[in-house]
């Protein structure tokens, strides 16, 4: 399966060469004669406040939501020149079907992704289609950053078919938010909601331009909240089953009262089209980024400087925790805020400023949405006890954000490792000061996913410099241990069940 931005497949499908497709009316002719179904007339005066519709738990009036807020949803057409990266050019030489391998890559769509046979032409023109929505009557519009990436021309088309050239005030790749401005006034606007008030099972409605079909409405429910996705360390996504497709990117997700609670951004798919899973950026995240962009032209994010992974039951038992909650620190970056505060690999961060951290993705979003220089209080589980650590956050490095790793479960009172010291040359090449090379592996360690060539750095959170230290831990006949290993420059804790 692949994570796809919702504009990724449009160019490949040949639907964008001539712009968007024709629009469909969402209101049948026989309804238009009824006063209660007739949309409010567009006037030259400022728009009236968007009304509150039925509350949560009541049947949503989808017809009213579309009639009231549909005019504030826009189509976004972009054009530009895309320069293919070396990785993209290499992908063009893959055998047919390799790009559909669910293990090939998780990706966001690039407008104008090159087709095979264009390898000798690294720069190609592209056209792309997305969606957006108006949040102020004087022409401020929210959409996705990937919709306008590399765009030289951006055109916004309103529901009444008027078109405006748009200026990109700024975009933020970390949250995938972009802010546009068009020169207009007295525009219809959406009403903004609060994602904290939604719950799993609540109804939602999406409006956008899938495959260029403007003003298309689809419905569903909230499937999950606070979802972390590969490659997205900052955003706690809202997961829904509302049908969204390429071209829906940047469009609004409404709750049952007609308030915008999210921006549709990604789908989870093997085919490139909708397969029941879509993800939206919470509107409170988008507004925080919007405020920074409007004020300064850019957005900044706090950085802790750790790689983290989820805590499963085996890891929790290894660290003496009652519940498998928190973000387990697998790596601390040099000279980072985390290192200066004294965080160590093996620490489990269980709360930020008193708010519990259940999954590692929650830590990433909490830190990423803070500002550089902010001070946070972390609750940390270390040496089978909890302690507090104060951290002053640094600025996010675009090339080294908060990372996320995934541990493996093991089924399995020997550990099954053959170890030796690192040689001087291995230390120089790997830039490691300590650790034990795993020469052979079998038994519980092999079942847990440990491989020959991995470097063992710590056991149960304590750094190892000798084989005797490992033997001392095993002498206690633990039921499970957590091994911190490095493989190809990446570090991860692996739980090993010893039975």
HULIN-V425424 format. One record per residue. N is the residue number from 1. PSI is psi in degrees with one decimal (none if undefined). OMEGA is omega in radians with two decimals (999 if undefined). NEAR is the number of other ideal C-beta (glycine too) atoms within 12 Angstrom. Layout:
n:N psi:PSI omega:OMEGA near:NEAR
n:N psi:PSI omega:OMEGA near:NEAR
//
This chain:
n:1 psi:157.9 omega:-3.10 near:23
n:2 psi:144.1 omega:2.95 near:31
n:3 psi:125.5 omega:-3.14 near:33
n:4 psi:137.5 omega:2.89 near:43
n:5 psi:156.8 omega:-2.93 near:50
n:6 psi:-1.4 omega:3.05 near:50
n:7 psi:-2.2 omega:-2.95 near:56
n:8 psi:-39.0 omega:-2.97 near:42
n:9 psi:-4.3 omega:-3.02 near:36
n:10 psi:-48.1 omega:-3.11 near:44
n:11 psi:-41.5 omega:-3.13 near:33
n:12 psi:-29.5 omega:-3.13 near:26
n:13 psi:-5.6 omega:3.11 near:25
n:14 psi:20.6 omega:-3.07 near:14
n:15 psi:-5.1 omega:-2.99 near:26
n:16 psi:-5.8 omega:-3.05 near:33
n:17 psi:-32.4 omega:-3.10 near:20
n:18 psi:20.5 omega:3.12 near:14
n:19 psi:-164.5 omega:-3.04 near:25
n:20 psi:160.1 omega:3.10 near:37
n:21 psi:172.9 omega:-3.13 near:24
n:22 psi:154.3 omega:-3.10 near:17
n:23 psi:154.6 omega:3.05 near:25
n:24 psi:140.4 omega:3.05 near:20
n:25 psi:136.0 omega:3.13 near:21
n:26 psi:-3.7 omega:-3.11 near:30
n:27 psi:114.6 omega:3.12 near:23
n:28 psi:155.5 omega:-3.10 near:12
n:29 psi:-36.5 omega:-3.06 near:11
n:30 psi:-17.3 omega:3.08 near:9
n:31 psi:-25.1 omega:-3.03 near:17
n:32 psi:-21.8 omega:-3.12 near:16
n:33 psi:-13.8 omega:-3.12 near:11
n:34 psi:129.7 omega:-3.09 near:14
n:35 psi:-38.0 omega:-3.06 near:11
n:36 psi:-17.0 omega:-3.12 near:14
n:37 psi:-3.3 omega:-3.04 near:21
n:38 psi:126.7 omega:3.10 near:16
n:39 psi:154.2 omega:3.10 near:27
n:40 psi:139.5 omega:-3.12 near:22
n:41 psi:142.6 omega:3.10 near:14
n:42 psi:124.0 omega:3.13 near:20
n:43 psi:174.4 omega:-3.14 near:14
n:44 psi:-1.3 omega:3.13 near:11
n:45 psi:166.8 omega:3.14 near:13
n:46 psi:145.0 omega:-3.09 near:15
n:47 psi:147.7 omega:3.07 near:27
n:48 psi:155.2 omega:3.12 near:16
n:49 psi:140.6 omega:-3.14 near:14
n:50 psi:125.5 omega:-3.03 near:31
n:51 psi:155.1 omega:3.03 near:18
n:52 psi:130.7 omega:-3.13 near:19
n:53 psi:-172.3 omega:-3.04 near:28
n:54 psi:142.2 omega:-3.09 near:21
n:55 psi:166.5 omega:3.11 near:18
n:56 psi:140.3 omega:-3.12 near:25
n:57 psi:-16.4 omega:3.08 near:15
n:58 psi:161.9 omega:-3.13 near:14
n:59 psi:122.9 omega:-3.11 near:15
n:60 psi:146.8 omega:3.03 near:27
n:61 psi:82.3 omega:-3.07 near:25
n:62 psi:-36.1 omega:3.14 near:30
n:63 psi:-42.8 omega:-3.14 near:27
n:64 psi:-37.7 omega:3.13 near:29
n:65 psi:-46.0 omega:-3.14 near:40
n:66 psi:-44.5 omega:-3.12 near:35
n:67 psi:-37.0 omega:-3.07 near:35
n:68 psi:-44.5 omega:-3.01 near:35
n:69 psi:-16.6 omega:3.14 near:44
n:70 psi:-40.4 omega:3.14 near:41
n:71 psi:-18.5 omega:3.14 near:33
n:72 psi:-3.6 omega:3.11 near:42
n:73 psi:132.4 omega:-3.03 near:49
n:74 psi:159.3 omega:2.96 near:50
n:75 psi:143.5 omega:-3.14 near:50
n:76 psi:116.5 omega:3.11 near:53
n:77 psi:132.8 omega:-3.09 near:42
n:78 psi:155.4 omega:3.06 near:48
n:79 psi:145.8 omega:-3.13 near:27
n:80 psi:-163.9 omega:-3.14 near:26
n:81 psi:122.3 omega:-3.11 near:21
n:82 psi:126.9 omega:3.08 near:30
n:83 psi:116.4 omega:-3.08 near:22
n:84 psi:137.8 omega:3.06 near:27
n:85 psi:168.2 omega:3.10 near:17
n:86 psi:-35.7 omega:-3.14 near:13
n:87 psi:-42.4 omega:3.13 near:17
n:88 psi:-42.4 omega:3.14 near:27
n:89 psi:-36.4 omega:3.11 near:24
n:90 psi:-36.5 omega:-3.14 near:17
n:91 psi:-28.4 omega:-3.13 near:25
n:92 psi:-20.7 omega:3.13 near:25
n:93 psi:4.8 omega:3.14 near:17
n:94 psi:154.0 omega:3.08 near:18
n:95 psi:152.0 omega:-3.12 near:12
n:96 psi:134.5 omega:3.10 near:10
n:97 psi:-12.6 omega:-3.10 near:10
n:98 psi:-32.6 omega:-3.12 near:17
n:99 psi:-14.5 omega:3.11 near:30
n:100 psi:-1.2 omega:3.10 near:21
n:101 psi:122.5 omega:-3.10 near:16
n:102 psi:-17.8 omega:3.12 near:20
n:103 psi:1.8 omega:-3.08 near:12
n:104 psi:-52.8 omega:3.10 near:18
n:105 psi:152.1 omega:2.87 near:24
n:106 psi:132.8 omega:-3.05 near:22
n:107 psi:159.0 omega:2.90 near:31
n:108 psi:148.0 omega:-3.10 near:32
n:109 psi:139.5 omega:3.03 near:45
n:110 psi:121.6 omega:3.07 near:33
n:111 psi:135.9 omega:3.09 near:45
n:112 psi:25.9 omega:3.11 near:36
n:113 psi:130.0 omega:-3.01 near:38
n:114 psi:146.2 omega:3.05 near:32
n:115 psi:161.3 omega:3.11 near:21
n:116 psi:146.4 omega:-3.13 near:21
n:117 psi:-6.5 omega:-3.14 near:11
n:118 psi:16.6 omega:-3.02 near:22
n:119 psi:-30.5 omega:-3.13 near:18
n:120 psi:-3.6 omega:-3.12 near:12
n:121 psi:85.2 omega:-3.00 near:18
n:122 psi:-15.5 omega:3.13 near:19
n:123 psi:121.9 omega:-3.10 near:18
n:124 psi:144.8 omega:3.06 near:27
n:125 psi:151.8 omega:3.11 near:23
n:126 psi:157.0 omega:2.96 near:35
n:127 psi:142.5 omega:-3.12 near:33
n:128 psi:160.2 omega:-3.10 near:50
n:129 psi:134.2 omega:3.05 near:53
n:130 psi:-165.2 omega:-3.14 near:56
n:131 psi:172.1 omega:3.09 near:56
n:132 psi:-178.1 omega:3.10 near:53
n:133 psi:149.3 omega:-3.04 near:51
n:134 psi:129.1 omega:-3.12 near:44
n:135 psi:-8.6 omega:3.03 near:37
n:136 psi:145.3 omega:-3.03 near:27
n:137 psi:-14.2 omega:3.13 near:25
n:138 psi:13.9 omega:2.93 near:18
n:139 psi:21.8 omega:3.08 near:30
n:140 psi:128.9 omega:-3.01 near:36
n:141 psi:139.3 omega:3.04 near:51
n:142 psi:141.8 omega:3.04 near:58
n:143 psi:-170.7 omega:3.10 near:57
n:144 psi:147.3 omega:3.09 near:54
n:145 psi:-36.4 omega:-3.09 near:45
n:146 psi:-18.3 omega:3.09 near:43
n:147 psi:-38.4 omega:-3.05 near:53
n:148 psi:7.1 omega:-3.12 near:44
n:149 psi:132.2 omega:3.12 near:36
n:150 psi:8.9 omega:-3.09 near:32
n:151 psi:136.1 omega:3.03 near:37
n:152 psi:-28.3 omega:3.10 near:21
n:153 psi:131.4 omega:3.10 near:25
n:154 psi:123.9 omega:-3.14 near:39
n:155 psi:131.8 omega:3.12 near:33
n:156 psi:128.4 omega:3.13 near:45
n:157 psi:121.9 omega:3.14 near:31
n:158 psi:169.0 omega:-3.13 near:31
n:159 psi:-23.2 omega:3.11 near:37
n:160 psi:11.5 omega:3.05 near:22
n:161 psi:3.6 omega:2.99 near:17
n:162 psi:145.1 omega:-3.13 near:20
n:163 psi:142.1 omega:-3.13 near:22
n:164 psi:142.3 omega:2.97 near:28
n:165 psi:131.8 omega:-3.05 near:23
n:166 psi:146.8 omega:3.03 near:37
n:167 psi:133.0 omega:3.07 near:24
n:168 psi:107.0 omega:3.13 near:35
n:169 psi:-29.0 omega:3.13 near:31
n:170 psi:161.3 omega:3.10 near:29
n:171 psi:155.8 omega:-3.10 near:34
n:172 psi:108.5 omega:-3.09 near:39
n:173 psi:-31.3 omega:-3.08 near:30
n:174 psi:-37.3 omega:3.14 near:37
n:175 psi:-7.1 omega:-3.13 near:42
n:176 psi:41.0 omega:3.13 near:44
n:177 psi:136.6 omega:3.01 near:48
n:178 psi:148.7 omega:3.13 near:45
n:179 psi:126.9 omega:3.13 near:44
n:180 psi:157.5 omega:3.05 near:44
n:181 psi:131.6 omega:3.00 near:31
n:182 psi:151.3 omega:-3.13 near:31
n:183 psi:91.4 omega:3.14 near:16
n:184 psi:168.5 omega:3.11 near:27
n:185 psi:166.6 omega:-3.14 near:20
n:186 psi:39.2 omega:-3.12 near:19
n:187 psi:152.2 omega:3.03 near:34
n:188 psi:147.3 omega:-3.12 near:37
n:189 psi:162.6 omega:3.04 near:32
n:190 psi:161.9 omega:3.00 near:43
n:191 psi:132.9 omega:-3.07 near:29
n:192 psi:138.3 omega:-3.11 near:32
n:193 psi:-167.2 omega:-3.12 near:35
n:194 psi:109.9 omega:-3.13 near:19
n:195 psi:-19.0 omega:3.14 near:34
n:196 psi:-15.9 omega:-3.13 near:16
n:197 psi:-7.2 omega:-3.10 near:20
n:198 psi:155.6 omega:3.09 near:35
n:199 psi:159.2 omega:3.09 near:21
n:200 psi:130.4 omega:-3.09 near:18
n:201 psi:-16.1 omega:3.12 near:18
n:202 psi:146.0 omega:3.14 near:35
n:203 psi:149.0 omega:3.09 near:35
n:204 psi:160.6 omega:3.11 near:44
n:205 psi:133.4 omega:3.10 near:46
n:206 psi:139.6 omega:3.04 near:50
n:207 psi:134.1 omega:3.14 near:46
n:208 psi:-158.7 omega:-3.09 near:51
n:209 psi:65.3 omega:3.14 near:50
n:210 psi:129.8 omega:-3.12 near:41
n:211 psi:25.8 omega:3.11 near:36
n:212 psi:-2.6 omega:3.13 near:38
n:213 psi:101.3 omega:-2.97 near:29
n:214 psi:154.8 omega:3.04 near:39
n:215 psi:45.2 omega:3.09 near:39
n:216 psi:128.3 omega:-3.13 near:36
n:217 psi:136.5 omega:3.07 near:38
n:218 psi:153.9 omega:-3.08 near:34
n:219 psi:163.2 omega:3.09 near:30
n:220 psi:-155.3 omega:3.11 near:32
n:221 psi:165.9 omega:2.97 near:28
n:222 psi:120.0 omega:-3.12 near:35
n:223 psi:-31.4 omega:3.14 near:27
n:224 psi:159.7 omega:3.11 near:26
n:225 psi:154.4 omega:3.06 near:31
n:226 psi:34.8 omega:-3.08 near:32
n:227 psi:130.9 omega:3.06 near:32
n:228 psi:135.9 omega:-3.13 near:36
n:229 psi:150.9 omega:3.10 near:36
n:230 psi:130.9 omega:3.11 near:26
n:231 psi:-2.9 omega:3.13 near:27
n:232 psi:90.1 omega:-3.04 near:34
n:233 psi:-13.0 omega:-2.99 near:39
n:234 psi:-36.9 omega:-2.94 near:42
n:235 psi:125.4 omega:2.99 near:46
n:236 psi:89.7 omega:-2.95 near:36
n:237 psi:149.8 omega:2.93 near:43
n:238 psi:123.0 omega:3.12 near:47
n:239 psi:133.4 omega:3.11 near:35
n:240 psi:169.3 omega:3.01 near:43
n:241 psi:15.7 omega:3.03 near:29
n:242 psi:132.3 omega:-3.07 near:41
n:243 psi:115.2 omega:3.01 near:33
n:244 psi:149.6 omega:-3.04 near:51
n:245 psi:175.4 omega:3.08 near:40
n:246 psi:127.6 omega:-3.05 near:48
n:247 psi:-21.3 omega:3.05 near:52
n:248 psi:-13.0 omega:-3.11 near:55
n:249 psi:128.6 omega:3.09 near:53
n:250 psi:-7.8 omega:3.14 near:56
n:251 psi:162.1 omega:-3.07 near:53
n:252 psi:150.8 omega:2.97 near:52
n:253 psi:118.7 omega:-3.08 near:56
n:254 psi:147.4 omega:2.96 near:50
n:255 psi:-176.3 omega:-3.06 near:47
n:256 psi:-13.1 omega:3.11 near:33
n:257 psi:-1.3 omega:-3.14 near:35
n:258 psi:13.1 omega:3.11 near:37
n:259 psi:143.4 omega:3.10 near:37
n:260 psi:124.3 omega:3.11 near:44
n:261 psi:-8.7 omega:-3.11 near:42
n:262 psi:169.5 omega:3.08 near:50
n:263 psi:118.0 omega:-3.13 near:55
n:264 psi:130.5 omega:-2.98 near:56
n:265 psi:-39.9 omega:-3.01 near:52
n:266 psi:159.3 omega:3.00 near:44
n:267 psi:159.5 omega:3.11 near:44
n:268 psi:112.9 omega:-2.92 near:33
n:269 psi:148.8 omega:2.97 near:30
n:270 psi:-16.8 omega:-3.02 near:21
n:271 psi:-14.3 omega:-3.02 near:20
n:272 psi:-15.4 omega:3.09 near:30
n:273 psi:178.9 omega:-3.07 near:27
n:274 psi:131.5 omega:3.09 near:33
n:275 psi:29.5 omega:3.03 near:20
n:276 psi:-6.2 omega:-3.13 near:22
n:277 psi:119.5 omega:3.06 near:29
n:278 psi:157.9 omega:-3.00 near:47
n:279 psi:136.3 omega:-3.11 near:45
n:280 psi:144.5 omega:3.08 near:54
n:281 psi:125.4 omega:3.14 near:49
n:282 psi:140.1 omega:-3.06 near:41
n:283 psi:-29.4 omega:3.12 near:37
n:284 psi:-32.9 omega:3.04 near:30
n:285 psi:-45.8 omega:-3.11 near:38
n:286 psi:-40.7 omega:-3.11 near:48
n:287 psi:-35.0 omega:3.10 near:30
n:288 psi:-41.2 omega:3.09 near:31
n:289 psi:-40.8 omega:3.13 near:41
n:290 psi:-44.4 omega:-3.12 near:37
n:291 psi:-41.2 omega:3.12 near:25
n:292 psi:-42.8 omega:-3.11 near:27
n:293 psi:-44.0 omega:3.14 near:30
n:294 psi:-36.9 omega:-3.09 near:25
n:295 psi:-39.2 omega:-2.99 near:15
n:296 psi:-10.1 omega:-3.09 near:16
n:297 psi:-1.9 omega:-3.14 near:20
n:298 psi:165.7 omega:3.09 near:26
n:299 psi:144.8 omega:3.10 near:37
n:300 psi:155.3 omega:-3.09 near:31
n:301 psi:144.7 omega:3.08 near:37
n:302 psi:155.3 omega:3.14 near:36
n:303 psi:128.9 omega:3.08 near:39
n:304 psi:-40.2 omega:3.11 near:50
n:305 psi:42.5 omega:3.11 near:32
n:306 psi:154.4 omega:2.89 near:44
n:307 psi:132.4 omega:-3.04 near:36
n:308 psi:161.5 omega:3.08 near:46
n:309 psi:162.0 omega:3.11 near:39
n:310 psi:155.4 omega:3.05 near:35
n:311 psi:119.9 omega:3.05 near:40
n:312 psi:-176.7 omega:-3.04 near:31
n:313 psi:-40.6 omega:-3.12 near:23
n:314 psi:-42.3 omega:3.11 near:36
n:315 psi:-40.6 omega:3.14 near:43
n:316 psi:-42.4 omega:3.11 near:28
n:317 psi:-37.8 omega:-3.14 near:25
n:318 psi:-35.7 omega:-3.11 near:39
n:319 psi:4.7 omega:3.10 near:40
n:320 psi:29.7 omega:-3.14 near:24
n:321 psi:147.6 omega:-3.14 near:32
n:322 psi:-32.5 omega:-3.09 near:16
n:323 psi:148.9 omega:3.12 near:19
n:324 psi:62.0 omega:3.14 near:28
n:325 psi:159.2 omega:3.03 near:28
n:326 psi:177.1 omega:3.12 near:38
n:327 psi:113.8 omega:-3.09 near:46
n:328 psi:124.5 omega:-3.13 near:49
n:329 psi:116.6 omega:3.11 near:49
n:330 psi:-26.1 omega:-3.10 near:42
n:331 psi:142.2 omega:3.05 near:36
n:332 psi:121.6 omega:-3.10 near:32
n:333 psi:145.5 omega:-3.12 near:28
n:334 psi:137.7 omega:3.11 near:15
n:335 psi:19.5 omega:3.14 near:13
n:336 psi:170.6 omega:3.07 near:31
n:337 psi:-37.3 omega:3.14 near:34
n:338 psi:-44.4 omega:-3.14 near:39
n:339 psi:-42.0 omega:-3.13 near:23
n:340 psi:-30.0 omega:-3.14 near:20
n:341 psi:-10.9 omega:3.11 near:28
n:342 psi:12.9 omega:3.05 near:19
n:343 psi:148.3 omega:-3.09 near:37
n:344 psi:152.8 omega:2.98 near:28
n:345 psi:134.8 omega:-3.07 near:36
n:346 psi:-17.5 omega:3.02 near:40
n:347 psi:145.5 omega:3.05 near:44
n:348 psi:115.0 omega:-3.14 near:48
n:349 psi:116.7 omega:-3.02 near:48
n:350 psi:-14.5 omega:3.13 near:38
n:351 psi:151.7 omega:3.03 near:26
n:352 psi:118.2 omega:-3.09 near:34
n:353 psi:36.8 omega:3.09 near:22
n:354 psi:-10.7 omega:3.12 near:13
n:355 psi:124.3 omega:-3.06 near:19
n:356 psi:143.9 omega:3.02 near:20
n:357 psi:108.0 omega:-3.11 near:38
n:358 psi:-42.8 omega:3.13 near:25
n:359 psi:156.0 omega:-3.10 near:30
n:360 psi:-31.9 omega:-3.14 near:41
n:361 psi:-30.3 omega:3.13 near:35
n:362 psi:-36.8 omega:3.09 near:34
n:363 psi:-45.5 omega:-3.12 near:50
n:364 psi:-43.7 omega:-3.11 near:44
n:365 psi:-38.9 omega:3.13 near:40
n:366 psi:-43.7 omega:-3.13 near:39
n:367 psi:-43.2 omega:-3.09 near:46
n:368 psi:-29.1 omega:-3.13 near:40
n:369 psi:-5.2 omega:3.02 near:38
n:370 psi:167.0 omega:-3.11 near:31
n:371 psi:149.6 omega:3.04 near:24
n:372 psi:135.3 omega:-3.11 near:24
n:373 psi:-15.4 omega:3.08 near:17
n:374 psi:146.1 omega:3.08 near:26
n:375 psi:131.3 omega:3.13 near:19
n:376 psi:150.8 omega:3.09 near:36
n:377 psi:118.8 omega:-3.14 near:22
n:378 psi:135.1 omega:2.94 near:41
n:379 psi:123.9 omega:-2.99 near:28
n:380 psi:132.2 omega:3.04 near:37
n:381 psi:117.4 omega:-3.13 near:36
n:382 psi:135.8 omega:3.12 near:29
n:383 psi:44.2 omega:3.06 near:17
n:384 psi:28.1 omega:3.08 near:18
n:385 psi:155.2 omega:-3.14 near:15
n:386 psi:143.2 omega:3.09 near:22
n:387 psi:165.3 omega:3.11 near:22
n:388 psi:138.7 omega:3.11 near:22
n:389 psi:125.9 omega:3.09 near:32
n:390 psi:134.6 omega:-3.09 near:21
n:391 psi:134.4 omega:2.97 near:36
n:392 psi:114.8 omega:-3.00 near:25
n:393 psi:146.3 omega:3.03 near:34
n:394 psi:-175.4 omega:3.09 near:33
n:395 psi:147.3 omega:-3.11 near:26
n:396 psi:132.0 omega:3.00 near:36
n:397 psi:121.0 omega:-3.10 near:21
n:398 psi:-26.6 omega:-3.10 near:16
n:399 psi:-2.4 omega:-3.11 near:10
n:400 psi:73.0 omega:3.11 near:20
n:401 psi:178.3 omega:3.03 near:32
n:402 psi:123.9 omega:-3.07 near:46
n:403 psi:163.1 omega:3.09 near:39
n:404 psi:131.0 omega:3.09 near:35
n:405 psi:159.3 omega:-3.12 near:32
n:406 psi:124.6 omega:3.12 near:26
n:407 psi:162.6 omega:3.13 near:35
n:408 psi:147.5 omega:3.04 near:28
n:409 psi:153.9 omega:3.11 near:21
n:410 psi:151.8 omega:3.08 near:33
n:411 psi:131.3 omega:3.09 near:18
n:412 psi:none omega:999 near:25
n:413 psi:73.0 omega:-3.13 near:20
n:414 psi:151.2 omega:-3.11 near:22
n:415 psi:-38.0 omega:3.10 near:40
n:416 psi:28.5 omega:-3.13 near:30
n:417 psi:140.5 omega:2.95 near:37
n:418 psi:116.8 omega:-2.95 near:23
n:419 psi:154.2 omega:2.99 near:33
n:420 psi:163.4 omega:3.12 near:20
n:421 psi:150.3 omega:3.00 near:22
n:422 psi:138.4 omega:3.04 near:27
n:423 psi:167.4 omega:3.13 near:15
n:424 psi:-41.2 omega:-3.13 near:11
n:425 psi:-39.1 omega:3.11 near:10
n:426 psi:-37.8 omega:3.09 near:20
n:427 psi:-39.8 omega:-3.12 near:18
n:428 psi:-44.8 omega:-3.09 near:11
n:429 psi:-39.7 omega:-3.09 near:13
n:430 psi:-10.8 omega:-3.09 near:24
n:431 psi:33.5 omega:3.09 near:14
n:432 psi:137.6 omega:3.11 near:30
n:433 psi:-23.7 omega:-3.10 near:15
n:434 psi:167.4 omega:-3.14 near:23
n:435 psi:166.2 omega:-3.12 near:35
n:436 psi:129.4 omega:3.13 near:36
n:437 psi:132.4 omega:3.09 near:32
n:438 psi:109.5 omega:-3.09 near:35
n:439 psi:-40.9 omega:3.12 near:20
n:440 psi:152.4 omega:-3.11 near:19
n:441 psi:138.9 omega:3.03 near:28
n:442 psi:-173.4 omega:3.07 near:19
n:443 psi:-143.3 omega:-3.06 near:22
n:444 psi:-40.3 omega:-3.12 near:30
n:445 psi:-41.1 omega:3.12 near:38
n:446 psi:-40.8 omega:3.13 near:25
n:447 psi:-26.2 omega:3.13 near:24
n:448 psi:-9.8 omega:3.11 near:37
n:449 psi:3.4 omega:3.06 near:28
n:450 psi:140.4 omega:-3.09 near:41
n:451 psi:152.5 omega:3.02 near:27
n:452 psi:136.0 omega:-3.08 near:21
n:453 psi:-19.0 omega:3.03 near:19
n:454 psi:154.3 omega:3.07 near:34
n:455 psi:121.2 omega:3.11 near:39
n:456 psi:121.0 omega:-3.09 near:47
n:457 psi:-32.7 omega:-3.09 near:40
n:458 psi:157.1 omega:3.05 near:38
n:459 psi:125.0 omega:-3.07 near:42
n:460 psi:36.4 omega:3.07 near:40
n:461 psi:-3.8 omega:-3.13 near:33
n:462 psi:125.1 omega:-3.13 near:28
n:463 psi:144.3 omega:3.12 near:24
n:464 psi:134.9 omega:3.09 near:36
n:465 psi:-6.9 omega:-3.12 near:21
n:466 psi:158.5 omega:3.11 near:20
n:467 psi:-29.8 omega:-3.13 near:23
n:468 psi:-34.9 omega:3.13 near:15
n:469 psi:-37.2 omega:3.10 near:23
n:470 psi:-43.8 omega:3.13 near:34
n:471 psi:-34.9 omega:-3.13 near:18
n:472 psi:-39.5 omega:3.10 near:17
n:473 psi:-43.6 omega:-3.11 near:29
n:474 psi:-24.3 omega:3.14 near:28
n:475 psi:-22.9 omega:3.11 near:13
n:476 psi:0.9 omega:3.13 near:16
n:477 psi:55.0 omega:3.12 near:15
n:478 psi:153.4 omega:3.08 near:28
n:479 psi:-24.8 omega:3.10 near:23
n:480 psi:155.3 omega:3.08 near:37
n:481 psi:155.5 omega:3.07 near:45
n:482 psi:117.8 omega:-3.12 near:48
n:483 psi:128.0 omega:3.01 near:53
n:484 psi:116.2 omega:-3.10 near:45
n:485 psi:153.5 omega:3.04 near:43
n:486 psi:132.2 omega:-3.14 near:34
n:487 psi:121.6 omega:3.13 near:26
n:488 psi:40.0 omega:3.08 near:12
n:489 psi:-3.3 omega:3.14 near:16
n:490 psi:144.9 omega:-3.12 near:22
n:491 psi:143.6 omega:-3.14 near:34
n:492 psi:142.7 omega:2.99 near:39
n:493 psi:131.4 omega:3.13 near:49
n:494 psi:119.5 omega:3.09 near:46
n:495 psi:136.4 omega:3.13 near:43
n:496 psi:116.3 omega:3.14 near:44
n:497 psi:121.6 omega:-3.07 near:31
n:498 psi:-1.0 omega:3.10 near:31
n:499 psi:none omega:999 near:19
//
